[in-house]
Amino acid sequence: MAPVAAAQMAVKPEFLRFPAPGKIEPYTGLRRSQLYELAADGLIETISLRRRGKVRGTRLIVADSLFGYLRGLIPEQNLPPGSTTLTE
């Protein structure tokens, strides 16, 4: 899948679809398996769109939960060398 065009990225989506196998999610560059791991660990929220009585559906990622999780990594990733907390 081609990267999302700059004009499209200006509109913040409410939900993101899991990418097809072997593809990446265009807003974050994360692989399908990484996103499912985050969801399984309870780090991001997902919803399932499925009609009553049907076995298959579409799983969507709540965009704010994914972006919030990634933003939460920023302080942790920007620690001074050898530091384990922000207060050191």
Secondary structure per residue as TSV (DSSP state, phi and psi in degrees):
chain	resnum	aa	ss	phi	psi
A	1	M	-	360.0	137.0
A	2	A	-	-72.5	149.0
A	3	P	-	-57.7	151.2
A	4	V	-	-66.3	133.8
A	5	A	-	-63.0	151.4
A	6	A	H	-55.8	-39.3
A	7	A	H	-64.8	-37.6
A	8	Q	H	-70.2	-33.7
A	9	M	H	-71.1	-18.6
A	10	A	T	-69.0	-25.3
A	11	V	S	-93.5	117.4
A	12	K	-	-82.7	120.2
A	13	P	-	-74.7	154.8
A	14	E	S	-87.3	-33.3
A	15	F	E	-132.4	150.4
A	16	L	E	-122.8	141.2
A	17	R	E	-87.1	143.0
A	18	F	-	-63.3	137.7
A	19	P	-	-69.6	160.3
A	20	A	-	-64.7	155.9
A	21	P	T	-54.1	134.1
A	22	G	T	83.5	-1.6
A	23	K	-	-110.3	170.8
A	24	I	B	-114.5	156.7
A	25	E	-	-76.5	123.1
A	26	P	T	-66.7	-25.4
A	27	Y	T	-80.5	-28.5
A	28	T	T	-118.8	-20.8
A	29	G	-	79.8	9.3
A	30	L	-	-83.4	146.7
A	31	R	B	-79.9	159.5
A	32	R	H	-53.3	-45.9
A	33	S	H	-64.7	-37.9
A	34	Q	H	-63.6	-41.7
A	35	L	H	-66.2	-41.5
A	36	Y	H	-65.4	-35.8
A	37	E	H	-64.4	-44.2
A	38	L	H	-61.2	-41.1
A	39	A	H	-67.0	-43.3
A	40	A	H	-63.7	-33.4
A	41	D	T	-81.2	-2.3
A	42	G	T	76.7	17.6
A	43	L	S	-86.1	-23.0
A	44	I	S	-132.7	157.3
A	45	E	-	-98.4	143.5
A	46	T	E	-133.2	160.2
A	47	I	E	-131.0	156.4
A	48	S	E	-115.7	126.9
A	49	L	E	-98.8	111.3
A	50	R	-	-148.6	132.7
A	51	R	-	-73.1	145.8
A	52	R	T	-53.9	131.3
A	53	G	T	86.7	-8.4
A	54	K	-	-92.4	150.0
A	55	V	S	-86.2	-39.6
A	56	R	-	-100.0	153.4
A	57	G	-	-155.0	-163.9
A	58	T	E	-122.7	127.7
A	59	R	E	-96.7	130.8
A	60	L	E	-118.3	150.5
A	61	I	E	-96.7	133.8
A	62	V	E	-74.0	110.2
A	63	A	H	-55.9	-43.5
A	64	D	H	-59.7	-35.5
A	65	S	H	-69.5	-38.9
A	66	L	H	-68.7	-48.2
A	67	F	H	-65.0	-37.3
A	68	G	H	-64.3	-41.6
A	69	Y	H	-60.4	-46.7
A	70	L	H	-64.7	-41.0
A	71	R	H	-62.8	-34.6
A	72	G	H	-66.2	-19.8
A	73	L	H	-78.7	-18.5
A	74	I	H	-58.2	-52.6
A	75	P	H	-61.7	-38.2
A	76	E	H	-65.0	-35.9
A	77	Q	H	-80.7	-20.5
A	78	N	T	-103.2	23.6
A	79	L	-	-71.2	148.5
A	80	P	-	-62.7	150.9
A	81	P	T	-54.3	133.9
A	82	G	T	82.9	-7.0
A	83	S	-	-90.5	145.4
A	84	T	-	-113.9	-13.3
A	85	T	S	-137.1	165.5
A	86	L	T	-76.1	-16.3
A	87	T	T	-93.0	-2.7
A	88	E	-	-73.8	360.0
